[in-house]
Amino acid sequence: MTGAGEEMHALVRRLYPLCRSITGDGVRATLEIVGEYIPLQVHEVPTGTRVLDWTVPQEWNIRDAYVADASGRRVVDFAASNLHVLGYSVPVSATMPLSELREHLHTLPEQPSLVPYRTSYYTPDWGFCLAQETLDALPDGDYEVRVDSTLADGHLTYAEHVIPGQVADEVIVSCHVCHPSLANDNLAGIAVATFLARELSERRPYYTYRFLFAPGTIGAITWLARNAERIERVRHGLVLACAGDSGRLTYKQSRRGDAEIDRVLRHVLATSERPHHITEFTPYGYDERQFCSPGFDLGVGSLSRTPYAGYPEYHTSADNPDFVFPEAMADTLAVCREAFAVLDRNRRYLNLSPYGEPQLGRRGLYASLGGRSDAKQAQMAMLWVLSLSDGEHGLLDVCERSGLPFDTVVAAADALCDAGLIKA
């Protein structure tokens, strides 16, 4: 069990109690905590701002909510779990019979001990979520209903962390910060993104990496609407979600299906021999569907473990910190680390001695392999790099054509560059 895994799990536990939504103080509190790990630039976008085909909604905040029986006992209590309240519930203060209250109660009859997660972002409503077994135990009678919330003009909040690279071309890493107490969806994704950013900040990568911490759907749409001038610099992207459960890794390809990020993830997962699954793009899921929409058509895929709605704990109170594991988050982080290492080095080269095979021996390249257990493999890597250094093929092409490890191919390219035989 890695130290990073334990640290990420601690971050999940710390964020878990906060009541997040697509707007509001819960998002700000979440970003404030993430900001203790990595510096963030926080953006506030006013209610009513037009963003593509959408409009930034009113800001929602909640202080308390409950359903109390005739004795005053809270039978449903927001203080016990923020999942108990329908997200974006409008204020209410009333007394009503159970028969009337039932119209505003949400349960999971097939999972009677669990509390569901439900929202009503764009349709004014109020409600409570509770376990079916709790509802079944409620006697008829009058109940006091209270939702102490505000729905008013305010802001949508999102944050960015940018790691300058050697070039201005960008890689986007995105995760959603709008869900309340759901550990895998998506506190684990937030934790992995945070620690990935911290690792990348310790070196100067080739690409510029932009980490986005934004509410799902409306947050990504808002970022796209406000960054039209930057879109052409986005070369690759990855959405992180459901990153901490014990299931196998799942990579959902971009809409293109053959974007470089797709090839890199396929390569890394296959060569690592990790249990994994590659899925085709669908226009449903997380914010990859916004980045991949036809007008933008960015090469953005999505990495998760068990995909959304693919596990019974999804969007229920069972998606708690005990459902996510330090080892799983550490493994997800490792895949991201490996993938971006390939992405950063997958550059095209030009053979400066393209007519016939250059003499490697007189340049000391064969001699440098003497005594190495992988000398034959390293020699083949040099020959393959020379053969495909035509300005059209990258090092990942060399790996796929030759079957050689990426690190071996990179080492060969470095040696050939030092010898003046190829240039990037």
Protein Blocks (a to p, Z undefined) as FASTA:
>chain_A
ZZklmmmmmmmmmmmmpccdfedjklmmmmmmmmmmpccddddddehiaghjbccddddd
dfbdcdddfkopafbdfklomklpcghiacddddddfklmmmmcccdfklmmbccddddf
klccddddddfklmmmpccdddddddddddddddddddddddddfbfbdcdddddfkbcc
dfklomkmmmmmmmmmmmmmmpccfbdcddddddehjlmmmmmmmmmmmmmmpmbdcdde
hklbcbdcdddddfkopafklmmmmmmmmmnopacddddddfedcfklmmmpmklopacd
dddfddehiafkgopaklcfklpcfklmmmmmmmmmmmmmmmmmmccdddfblgojadfk
lnommmmmgopaklmmmmmmmmmmmmmmnolacfklmmmmnopafklmmmmmmmmmmnop
acZZ
